[in-house]
Amino acid sequence: MLKFYYGTELEELADRLFRELDENPLSNPLDKEIFVVQNHGIGQWLSLRMAEHPNGNGIAANLEFEFPSERIWSLIRLMDEDIPQILPSDRGPMTWTLMELFEDEQFLDQFENLRHYIDEKDPEQRAMRSWKLASKIADVFDQYLIYRPQMILDWETDEELNTQNTEAEKWQAELWRRLISHWQETYEGSHLHRAKLQNHVWQNIEDKKEDKLPVDELPDRISVFGVSSVSRAFIKTMTKLSKLTEVHFYHLSVDPGINESEQFNNPLLQSMGQEGANFMSLFSDNTNVDVKLVGGSKPSKQSLFTAVQFDFRNDDSLSGHKLEVPPADQSIQVHNCHSPMREVEVLYDQLLALLDENPELSPDEILVMTPDIETYAPFIEAVFATPDEGQPKIPYAIADRAIGGEQPATDTFLNILELSESRFKVTDVLDLLDSNPIRERFGFTEDELNRIERWVGDNKIRWGIDGKDKKDLDLPESDHFTWRAGLRRILLGYAMRSSDDRLYNNIYAYNEVETSDDANLAGKISFFLNRLFDISNRMDTSRKPEEWREVLLEVIKGFLPDNRDYFWEINKIREGISALAEQSKLVEFERPISFSIIRRWLAEQLKSQSTGGGRIGRGVTFSSLMPMRSIPFEVIGMIGMNEGAFPRSKIPIEFDLMHLDPEVGDPVESQQDRYLFLETLLSARSHLYFSYVGQSNRQDTDFPPSVVLREFIDYLEEGYDINPDDLITKHRLQPFSQQYFTGDDYFSYSETRKEISERLQSADKADTDFFKNHLPEPDEEWKQLSVTDLISFFQHPSKYLLRNRLGIYLQDEEILTDNREPFELDNLTGYQIKQELLDCFLKEQSLEEYRKVMQARDMLPEDWTGEQEYHQQVKEVEMFGEEIQLRMDDQPLDDVEVDLEINGFRILGKLENIYQGAQMDYRFGKAKPKYLTAFWIRHLLFQLAKPGGHPGKSTYFSWDDGSFEKVQLPAIDDAETIINDLMDLYRQGLLKPLKLFCKSSFKFGEEVYKKGKDIEDGFSSAQKKWETTSFRGNSFPGEGDDAYNKLATDRKDPFDEEFIEIAERVWAPYFEFLNQEGA
């Protein structure tokens, strides 16, 4: 008997089901009660409700939940339990069968349209096109087997065509017959596809062949509960089966008697109800169905939402209807935000408010769905896992994410595969190194990864494994800028020291690998990279699927950690790899195939799997649209309701007959989503919540919501006179906006954001100096410093103080992002090369020989470009060097050791480039204040450490675009007094920020103490160095824009008496001696 119960509340349908179970128990109490459901969520909800039922005694046991397709397969296997789990017509094996057929030229002669698509001279490209086409055809045919089984059966018997698209159907019917013929020749089993097996079930039921379909083994009762969308074949199966056993449908519906949505009275049902109207039309006209209404009482609690829901359930036309309850009761909420992150932040506060206002409400009774769970899941975890101070923690669970969505091992595995057929770009390899599974498997720490990135940058690694790898891409076979070249330099750097830049077998020894820790790290990175290179090399060869299975399992063994944290995930990857071998073996596909196809096939396989995710009863449930469809919750929210995101729109395959000639019962994703929206209105019990990204976070632009949400808002306005402005809350860009803490329209529970807001509001009033008090006197260890430390302090006192005494690093280290080898020298590399060449020139070393060193270090572009760049640098170096030699025509002396006790500090180090006539410093580029500061400090120290009889002069040479400049300072008799005063400034600078700024203070000193201008002119010139300047539409940051200076000065103008005093103490003596005769 076939019974059909319908109603608009799933709880009432469930209670009717339980009554049926109580009144008509199974003949064998040990038999399982069979339920057909559309998702796991419905099954879990039904189990929980059954346990809570008065007759349930807290127990719900011996229940079997199946999906519609599983119920059909259960009946099929009841006919023959030996039917295998995988058939050749399943999507995967069918794809490999088609791949086999596409290799047959005689076969392609009959299908010119297929030949045209896959025709390609390059064998690898042809194979890829064949696989893509085979996958598309397998997708379409798989859907035919489910939704158009009769068409498939007609094709096999050469009966007339089923659709009006005769050309598209003709070649597909012929192709299907060729598939059947191929399987009959190669497949050992007799069962080829589900359509024929399903047809056998129907025939056996009609013919009452108990020897084929044992009736006594059928369940006493099958309950189809809460299924909204099924194939016509499933309905036909259940209808026929109802002649042999009880089949009961429990359907969420307003009126199952309506076959067209236009027949509804309610405007929203007319617009979105077609999917539901189609359901009853799937039953044939001569089917005897006992249809009964369940429930239908008026809601006891009146609110905007319950009143709207009541009218909707009763198919009210809303003609002249006006709502009697106030619209501002928050039972229906729509929130317009700037980003997905803001949507989730707003959601958290709104849920806290609902839980506060409704003490009886539990987080377990809240469901939040989104069309794109992969996008929103990271934001949900960020907000809900670590709420701000003042925000109570709300328990939550995320359900139904794809396996790659939240699985780091799967991401890492797929990234390794992708990397194996890539250019091995430096950013991709470093990202892989930074993944948690790789860190755990190879034991890399955060500090080690930072060192590796620095080593990679220093060694100019850009892309490619080695020269052979480049040659495979039809590029010159050169190791320059590759991983192997850089790795050789790193390993040689520990094996031998770099001495006078000598090469070993044309390899330069990288000089930063010094300690045993460095050596250990060099070994670890070498082991990792060589294992990665080996895997990549193995991917170059086409292999049979079974052979690929072994290679892919080695990737898991070699790169993924073997521990319990990743056990489940890695097991899923192994299952996907095994499926590759099993499916191809089933249809005897044994051709070698490229790694590109294998990688894409496996990525699709893994991404289509689901984690099973969160479960009802563990706090707020987040899910995509399908897992919790139709399940009643007190509060249901839908976030990410953006235009284009919902309803989802799938681009149809151009030859899909279900798209070209649709029938009732065919799946149409947009219609399914529109009906899901209606089901959401039926399933919520007290509150309905929507949010969308309706504002740009970059510019003043608004975006519309999803078309169905817009329709719902229009429906409320037209039918209930609800002003959209009263319904939609337009949120602020920042969660710490003042309006969330001072107004009535917005609110936030976050004490953290409130504090930020208050600080921002009082920034102009309160004393916000970062340094309100001096730091304590430094320990004794600070009393000893190097020459380099002293120079670094006077070049940037604020940075030195914040970094060294407080450990504050405001500017991130430069992130390595360049994946291309250079075709010209950038300014920094060019400067570095010229400085090194100048050292060689002044030491009378061969510059031509040094080119080999530069090439070995990958400092130069390759080939002719590199030679031209190098010769250009040499030309400049020789001109600059000759100018220096003309003025320094004397012999170099040994370096001078510095060990001075001054003003309670001990200064250690050495001074280089000492000649008989002067201490020398030289640099390409302008004589910038930064370099002159170093020159001035070294000159003062040289006065106290110089060898006996030395004249004590210091000379600084600079070269800027062919312009030669010389700065010479004479000997200073009272240098100790000046250094003593500078050390006093150093002591002050360790206690608080010193108002000494390299560019601004130098400019002030130059104007006042060198040029003799007044203080106002000095301030004016210094201000130009401090402030941002603009030129031809471009802005250039000033010294005041430096992050350390901004924090130290609290963004305030530093030009006062203290600034003048310190500038005078540092630079007045310098310019005084510079103005003397002989300077």
CORCOR-V143495 format. One record per backbone hydrogen bond with DSSP energy under -1.0 kcal/mol. NH is the residue of the N-H (numbers start at 1). CO is the residue of the C=O. E is the energy in kcal/mol with one decimal. If there is no record, write none. Layout:
NH_CO_E + NH_CO_E
This chain:
3_247_-2.4 + 4_290_-3.4 + 5_249_-3.4 + 6_292_-2.5 + 7_251_-1.6 + 13_9_-1.7 + 14_10_-2.6 + 15_11_-2.5 + 16_12_-2.1 + 17_13_-2.1 + 18_14_-2.7 + 19_15_-2.0 + 20_16_-1.9 + 21_17_-2.2 + 22_18_-2.5 + 23_19_-2.9 + 24_20_-2.1 + 31_28_-2.1 + 33_62_-2.2 + 35_64_-3.0 + 36_223_-2.9 + 37_66_-2.7 + 43_39_-1.3 + 44_40_-2.5 + 45_41_-2.8 + 46_42_-2.7 + 47_43_-1.9 + 48_44_-2.4 + 49_45_-2.6 + 50_46_-2.3 + 51_47_-2.2 + 52_48_-1.6 + 56_53_-2.6 + 58_51_-1.7 + 59_56_-2.2 + 64_33_-2.8 + 66_35_-2.7 + 71_67_-2.0 + 72_68_-1.7 + 73_69_-2.1 + 74_70_-2.1 + 75_71_-1.7 + 76_72_-2.3 + 77_73_-2.7 + 80_76_-1.3 + 83_80_-1.4 + 89_192_-1.1 + 90_87_-1.9 + 94_90_-2.7 + 95_91_-1.8 + 96_92_-1.7 + 97_93_-2.2 + 98_94_-2.5 + 99_95_-2.1 + 100_96_-1.9 + 101_97_-2.4 + 102_98_-2.5 + 103_100_-1.1 + 104_101_-1.9 + 108_104_-2.1 + 109_105_-1.6 + 110_107_-1.4 + 111_108_-1.2 + 115_111_-2.3 + 116_112_-2.6 + 117_113_-1.2 + 118_114_-2.2 + 119_115_-1.8 + 126_122_-2.7 + 127_123_-2.3 + 128_124_-1.9 + 129_125_-2.4 + 130_126_-2.4 + 131_127_-2.3 + 132_128_-2.4 + 133_129_-2.3 + 134_130_-2.8 + 135_131_-2.6 + 136_132_-2.0 + 137_133_-2.6 + 138_134_-2.5 + 139_135_-2.2 + 140_136_-2.3 + 141_137_-3.0 + 142_138_-2.2 + 143_139_-1.7 + 144_140_-2.1 + 145_141_-2.2 + 147_143_-3.2 + 148_144_-2.7 + 152_148_-1.5 + 153_149_-2.2 + 154_150_-2.5 + 155_151_-2.2 + 156_152_-1.5 + 157_153_-1.1 + 158_155_-1.1 + 159_154_-2.2 + 166_164_-1.6 + 169_165_-2.4 + 170_166_-2.6 + 171_167_-1.5 + 172_168_-1.3 + 173_169_-2.8 + 174_170_-2.2 + 175_171_-2.2 + 176_172_-2.4 + 177_173_-2.0 + 178_174_-2.0 + 179_175_-2.1 + 180_176_-2.5 + 181_177_-2.3 + 182_178_-2.4 + 183_179_-2.7 + 184_180_-2.3 + 185_181_-1.2 + 186_182_-1.9 + 187_183_-3.0 + 197_193_-1.5 + 198_194_-3.1 + 199_195_-1.9 + 200_196_-2.0 + 201_197_-1.7 + 202_198_-2.0 + 203_199_-2.6 + 204_200_-2.6 + 205_201_-2.1 + 206_202_-2.6 + 207_203_-3.0 + 209_204_-1.9 + 210_208_-1.4 + 212_209_-1.1 + 213_209_-2.8 + 217_214_-1.2 + 218_215_-1.6 + 222_246_-2.3 + 223_34_-2.2 + 224_248_-3.3 + 225_36_-2.4 + 226_250_-2.9 + 235_231_-1.6 + 236_232_-2.5 + 237_233_-2.3 + 238_234_-2.7 + 239_235_-2.5 + 240_236_-2.4 + 241_237_-2.5 + 242_238_-1.6 + 243_240_-1.5 + 244_241_-2.2 + 245_241_-1.8 + 246_220_-1.6 + 247_1_-2.8 + 248_222_-2.7 + 249_3_-3.1 + 250_224_-3.0 + 251_5_-3.3 + 253_7_-2.3 + 258_255_-1.5 + 263_260_-2.0 + 264_261_-1.7 + 270_266_-2.3 + 271_267_-1.8 + 272_268_-2.5 + 273_269_-2.0 + 277_273_-2.2 + 278_274_-1.8 + 282_279_-1.5 + 283_280_-1.4 + 287_284_-1.8 + 289_287_-1.0 + 290_2_-2.0 + 292_4_-2.8 + 294_6_-2.7 + 307_303_-2.3 + 308_304_-2.2 + 309_305_-3.2 + 310_306_-2.3 + 311_307_-2.0 + 312_308_-2.1 + 313_309_-2.9 + 314_310_-1.8 + 315_312_-1.4 + 316_311_-3.0 + 321_318_-1.9 + 333_688_-2.6 + 334_727_-1.3 + 335_690_-2.2 + 336_729_-3.0 + 337_692_-2.7 + 343_339_-2.1 + 344_340_-2.0 + 345_341_-2.3 + 346_342_-2.8 + 347_343_-2.4 + 348_344_-2.2 + 349_345_-1.6 + 350_346_-2.5 + 351_347_-2.6 + 352_348_-2.1 + 353_349_-2.1 + 354_350_-2.2 + 355_351_-2.6 + 356_352_-2.1 + 357_353_-2.8 + 358_354_-1.6 + 361_358_-2.4 + 365_362_-2.1 + 366_363_-1.6 + 367_635_-2.6 + 368_621_-3.1 + 369_637_-3.1 + 370_623_-1.5 + 376_372_-1.7 + 377_373_-2.4 + 380_376_-2.5 + 381_377_-2.6 + 382_378_-2.1 + 383_379_-2.2 + 384_380_-2.9 + 385_381_-1.7 + 391_388_-2.1 + 397_620_-2.3 + 399_622_-3.5 + 403_609_-2.0 + 405_402_-1.7 + 411_407_-2.2 + 412_408_-2.6 + 413_409_-2.7 + 414_410_-2.7 + 415_411_-2.4 + 416_412_-2.3 + 417_413_-1.9 + 418_414_-2.5 + 419_415_-2.8 + 420_416_-1.8 + 421_418_-1.0 + 422_419_-2.0 + 426_462_-2.1 + 429_425_-2.0 + 430_426_-2.3 + 431_427_-2.2 + 432_428_-2.0 + 433_429_-2.3 + 434_430_-1.5 + 435_432_-1.4 + 439_435_-2.4 + 440_436_-2.7 + 441_437_-2.7 + 442_438_-2.5 + 443_439_-1.6 + 444_439_-1.0 + 449_445_-2.2 + 450_446_-1.9 + 451_447_-2.2 + 452_448_-2.6 + 453_449_-2.2 + 454_450_-2.0 + 455_451_-2.8 + 456_452_-2.8 + 457_453_-2.2 + 458_454_-2.8 + 459_455_-1.9 + 460_457_-1.4 + 461_456_-1.9 + 462_481_-2.6 + 463_481_-1.8 + 464_423_-3.0 + 470_466_-1.6 + 471_467_-2.5 + 472_468_-2.0 + 473_470_-1.3 + 474_471_-2.2 + 475_470_-1.7 + 478_476_-1.4 + 482_479_-1.8 + 483_464_-2.5 + 484_465_-2.4 + 486_482_-2.0 + 487_483_-2.7 + 488_484_-2.3 + 489_485_-1.7 + 490_486_-2.0 + 491_487_-2.5 + 492_488_-2.4 + 493_489_-1.6 + 495_491_-1.5 + 496_492_-2.4 + 502_499_-1.7 + 504_507_-2.6 + 507_504_-1.4 + 510_489_-1.9 + 514_512_-1.1 + 519_515_-2.2 + 520_516_-2.4 + 521_517_-2.3 + 522_518_-2.7 + 523_519_-2.1 + 524_520_-2.1 + 525_521_-2.7 + 526_522_-1.9 + 527_523_-2.4 + 528_524_-2.4 + 529_525_-2.6 + 530_526_-2.5 + 531_527_-1.8 + 532_528_-2.1 + 533_529_-3.1 + 534_530_-2.2 + 535_531_-2.0 + 536_532_-2.2 + 537_533_-2.5 + 538_534_-1.8 + 539_535_-1.1 + 540_537_-1.1 + 543_593_-2.0 + 548_544_-2.3 + 549_545_-1.7 + 550_546_-1.1 + 551_547_-1.7 + 552_548_-2.8 + 553_549_-2.0 + 554_550_-1.5 + 555_551_-1.2 + 556_552_-1.5 + 557_553_-2.2 + 558_554_-2.6 + 559_555_-1.9 + 560_556_-1.9 + 563_561_-1.3 + 566_563_-1.1 + 570_566_-2.8 + 571_567_-2.2 + 572_568_-1.7 + 573_569_-1.7 + 574_570_-2.4 + 575_571_-2.1 + 576_572_-2.0 + 577_573_-2.1 + 578_574_-2.6 + 579_575_-2.2 + 580_576_-1.2 + 581_577_-1.3 + 582_578_-2.7 + 583_579_-2.7 + 584_580_-1.7 + 585_581_-2.1 + 586_582_-1.9 + 587_583_-1.0 + 588_585_-1.4 + 589_584_-3.1 + 593_543_-3.1 + 598_594_-1.7 + 599_595_-3.1 + 600_596_-1.8 + 601_597_-2.7 + 602_598_-2.6 + 603_599_-2.3 + 604_600_-2.2 + 605_601_-2.1 + 606_602_-2.6 + 607_603_-2.3 + 608_604_-1.3 + 611_401_-2.3 + 614_398_-1.5 + 618_615_-1.1 + 620_395_-2.7 + 621_366_-2.3 + 622_397_-3.0 + 623_368_-1.9 + 629_626_-1.7 + 631_628_-1.5 + 633_683_-1.2 + 635_365_-2.2 + 636_687_-1.8 + 637_367_-3.1 + 638_689_-2.4 + 639_369_-2.4 + 641_691_-2.3 + 642_640_-2.2 + 643_704_-1.1 + 645_642_-1.5 + 646_642_-1.4 + 656_653_-2.2 + 660_656_-2.3 + 661_657_-2.8 + 666_663_-2.0 + 672_668_-2.5 + 673_669_-2.3 + 674_670_-2.0 + 675_671_-2.2 + 676_672_-2.2 + 677_673_-1.8 + 678_674_-1.3 + 679_675_-2.5 + 680_676_-2.0 + 681_677_-1.5 + 682_678_-1.6 + 683_679_-2.0 + 684_680_-1.9 + 685_633_-1.3 + 686_634_-2.8 + 687_634_-2.1 + 688_331_-3.0 + 689_636_-2.3 + 690_333_-2.2 + 691_638_-1.8 + 692_335_-2.0 + 694_337_-1.6 + 694_692_-1.1 + 695_337_-1.6 + 696_701_-2.6 + 701_699_-2.3 + 703_694_-2.6 + 706_641_-2.3 + 710_706_-2.6 + 711_707_-2.1 + 712_708_-2.1 + 713_709_-2.3 + 714_710_-2.4 + 715_711_-2.5 + 716_712_-2.1 + 717_713_-2.0 + 718_714_-3.0 + 719_715_-2.6 + 720_716_-1.7 + 721_717_-1.0 + 722_716_-1.5 + 726_723_-1.4 + 727_723_-1.1 + 728_724_-2.8 + 729_334_-2.9 + 731_336_-2.6 + 737_734_-1.5 + 740_737_-1.7 + 741_738_-1.9 + 743_739_-1.3 + 751_389_-3.6 + 752_389_-1.0 + 754_750_-1.5 + 755_751_-2.4 + 756_752_-2.0 + 757_753_-2.7 + 758_754_-2.7 + 759_755_-2.3 + 760_756_-2.4 + 761_757_-2.3 + 762_758_-2.0 + 766_762_-2.9 + 775_991_-3.1 + 782_779_-1.7 + 783_780_-2.2 + 785_906_-2.5 + 787_908_-1.9 + 790_786_-2.2 + 791_787_-2.2 + 792_788_-2.7 + 793_789_-2.3 + 794_790_-1.8 + 795_791_-1.8 + 796_792_-1.5 + 800_796_-2.2 + 801_797_-2.4 + 802_798_-2.6 + 803_799_-2.4 + 804_800_-2.2 + 805_801_-2.0 + 806_801_-1.1 + 808_802_-3.1 + 830_826_-2.8 + 831_827_-2.4 + 832_828_-2.3 + 833_829_-2.7 + 834_830_-2.3 + 835_831_-2.3 + 836_832_-2.1 + 837_833_-2.8 + 838_834_-2.3 + 839_835_-1.7 + 840_836_-2.0 + 841_837_-2.7 + 842_838_-2.5 + 843_839_-1.3 + 844_841_-1.5 + 845_840_-3.1 + 850_846_-1.3 + 852_849_-1.1 + 854_850_-2.2 + 855_851_-2.5 + 856_852_-2.4 + 857_853_-1.5 + 858_855_-1.3 + 859_854_-2.7 + 866_862_-1.2 + 867_863_-2.0 + 868_864_-2.6 + 869_865_-2.5 + 870_866_-2.5 + 871_867_-2.7 + 872_868_-2.0 + 873_869_-2.1 + 874_870_-2.8 + 875_871_-2.2 + 876_872_-1.8 + 877_873_-2.6 + 878_874_-2.9 + 879_875_-1.8 + 880_876_-2.6 + 881_877_-3.5 + 882_878_-2.4 + 883_879_-1.6 + 884_880_-2.0 + 885_881_-2.8 + 886_882_-2.0 + 888_884_-1.4 + 890_888_-2.2 + 893_914_-4.0 + 896_911_-2.5 + 898_909_-3.5 + 900_907_-2.3 + 902_905_-3.0 + 905_902_-2.3 + 906_783_-3.1 + 907_900_-2.8 + 908_785_-2.3 + 909_898_-1.6 + 911_896_-2.8 + 915_918_-2.3 + 916_891_-1.5 + 919_953_-2.8 + 920_913_-2.9 + 921_955_-2.6 + 923_957_-2.0 + 925_959_-3.7 + 928_926_-2.0 + 932_928_-2.4 + 933_929_-2.2 + 934_930_-1.3 + 935_931_-2.2 + 936_932_-2.5 + 937_933_-2.3 + 938_934_-2.4 + 939_935_-2.0 + 940_936_-2.0 + 941_937_-2.3 + 942_938_-2.4 + 943_939_-1.3 + 945_941_-1.3 + 946_942_-1.7 + 950_947_-1.8 + 954_969_-1.9 + 955_919_-3.2 + 956_967_-3.5 + 957_921_-2.6 + 958_965_-2.5 + 959_923_-1.2 + 960_963_-2.4 + 963_960_-1.5 + 965_958_-2.5 + 967_956_-3.0 + 969_954_-2.7 + 978_974_-1.4 + 979_975_-2.9 + 980_976_-2.6 + 981_977_-1.9 + 982_978_-2.2 + 983_979_-2.6 + 984_980_-1.2 + 985_981_-1.6 + 986_982_-2.1 + 987_983_-2.1 + 988_984_-2.1 + 989_985_-2.5 + 991_988_-1.5 + 992_988_-1.9 + 996_994_-2.5 + 1001_997_-3.2 + 1002_998_-1.3 + 1003_999_-2.4 + 1004_1000_-2.3 + 1005_1001_-2.6 + 1006_1002_-2.7 + 1007_1003_-2.3 + 1008_1004_-2.4 + 1009_1005_-2.6 + 1011_1006_-2.0 + 1013_1007_-2.7 + 1018_1014_-2.0 + 1019_1015_-3.0 + 1020_1016_-2.5 + 1021_1017_-2.3 + 1022_1018_-2.5 + 1023_1019_-2.7 + 1024_1020_-1.2 + 1026_1022_-1.5 + 1027_1023_-2.4 + 1029_1036_-2.4 + 1031_1034_-2.7 + 1034_1031_-1.8 + 1036_1029_-3.4 + 1039_1025_-2.7 + 1040_1026_-2.5 + 1041_1038_-1.6 + 1042_1039_-1.2 + 1046_1042_-2.6 + 1047_1043_-1.8 + 1048_1044_-2.4 + 1049_1045_-2.3 + 1051_1046_-1.3 + 1052_1049_-1.4 + 1056_1054_-1.2 + 1060_1056_-1.9 + 1061_1057_-2.7 + 1062_1058_-2.4 + 1063_1059_-2.4 + 1064_1060_-2.4 + 1065_1061_-2.1 + 1066_1062_-2.0 + 1067_1063_-2.8 + 1068_1064_-1.4 + 1071_1067_-2.5 + 1072_1068_-2.1 + 1073_1069_-2.4 + 1074_1070_-2.0 + 1075_1071_-1.5 + 1079_1076_-1.8
